[in-house]
């Protein structure tokens, strides 16, 4: 982050770069520059600044879950027995050790946490419940929601409201 802890102001070009990189982070700086009608050096410098300032967390390949053998997505609502900082920290630490859990959110409402699991199949989900989740000592209640199909999935954030 910059030294005075004030986030940099994004302009229309920064936002366009972020939008293009969200669609395909594997693009070359040259192809981005061509689309932006700029030269490569200022585009490269802007990308490096966006990375340094923390607007770009990381780059990743998004895999086809089914092709690599993960056919089942399950959402789990978790309620803990206690709500002390210690319980919450221990729970999150344990959950981070479970590779089946791809997302974990502390939420309001009926649950304390909402987990998203991606597993090979329902049997793998059952094994996760039996051998991992139910062994957590501070677990209260668990409600599972097996996904039947995917209606939408994206990693792209809508940046239109950031335009100056």
N, C-alpha and C positions, 0 to 999 in steps of 0.2 A: 504494500500500500504506500501511498505517497506520505512524506514525512509529517505533514500536518494533519493526517488522518481524515482529510476531507476527500470524498470520492471525486474522481475526475468527472467533468461534465461530458456526457456523450453527445456527439453531434450526429447529423443524419448519416454521414459516411461511416462512423463507428457502428451505428445501429445496423446499417446495410451489411457491413462486414460480419457482424454477429449473426444476422439472419442467414447470410450465405453459408457461413461456417456451420450453423445448426443443420442446414439441409445436407451439407457434405463437407465434413472437416478434412477430407482427404484431397481437396482441391489445391492446386499449386497457387503460390502467390501470383504468378504470372496470369493464370486464368481469372483469379479474383480481380486483379488490376485491370484486365481487359474489360470485364463486365462493369467495373466501376468507372471506366474511362480515365484511369490514372496510370502512373508508372509504378513499377514494382516496389521501388525503395520506400515511398511513403506508405504504401499498403503494408509492407513488411514491418515497418516501424510502428504503425498503428496496431497491428496484431500483437507485436511484442509488448506494447504498452497495455493493451487490453488484458494480456496474460499477467503482466507484472501487477496490475491494479486489481487482479482477482475477478475480473468479469468473465474470463474463460478459466474454468476450474481445471479441466483436463480434456483430452481427446480420447475417444474410444471407438471401437468397432461394435456395432449393434448386431448381435447374432440372431439368426433364425432359430428360435427355441426348439421348434419341432424337428428341424433338420439335425440338430445336435443331440436330440434324444430327450428333450424336456417337453413332455406333452401336456402337463397339468399345472395350472395356476390355481393357487388357493389363497384366500384372504382369511386371516384369523384375527378376531377381536379378543384381546386379552385384558382381564381385570386382575390386578395384583391384590394380595392380602393386605398389604400396607402401602402407605403412600409417602413414607419418609424418603429423604434424599438417598439414603443408603439402599433401600429397596429398589428405587428407580435406577440408580447407577449400576447396581449388581445385575438387574434385569437386562439393561442395555449392553453391558459387558458380555453377558452370556450369549445374547442374541447375535452379537457381532462375531461370535465364534461358530455360528451355524451357517454354512455356505448355502443352504437351501433358502435362507431368508435373504431376499434381494432388496427389500425395503422395510423400514421400521419407522413408524411415526408415533409420537406421543399425541393423543387426540383428546378432544372434549367429547362429552356425550356418555354413552353407555359403557364405553371401554376406556382403559388407560392407554392402551397401545393398539395399533393396527399394523399387522404384518402382511407382507406379500411374499409368498413362497412360490418358487418355480421348481418343480420336481419332475422326475421321469414319468410317474403315473400315480394313481390313487394308492397303490401298495407302498410306494416310496413315501407318500404323505403319511400313511398310517405308521410306518416305521419311524418317521420323524417325531410324530406325536408320542409314540411309545418309548422310544429310546433317548429322546432329547427333551422335548417340551415339558412333558408331564413330570420329569425328574427335577424341574426347577422348584426349590423349596418354598418360594414366596409366591407361587402361582395361585391365583384365585380361580376365576372361571375362564373358560375358553369357548369361543363360538367360531365355527368354521363355515366358510362360504366357498364352495367349489365352483370355479368359473366354468361355464359350459361353452362359451365362445367369447371372442374378443370383438367388441364393437369399435373401439378406437384405441390406438396406442401411438403416442408421439413423445419425442424428447424436446420438441421445439417449443420455446416460449414465445408468446405473442408480444413483440416489442413495439407495436404500433403506438402505445400510450407513452413511450419514452421520447417520441419525436419532439424536437423543440418547437 
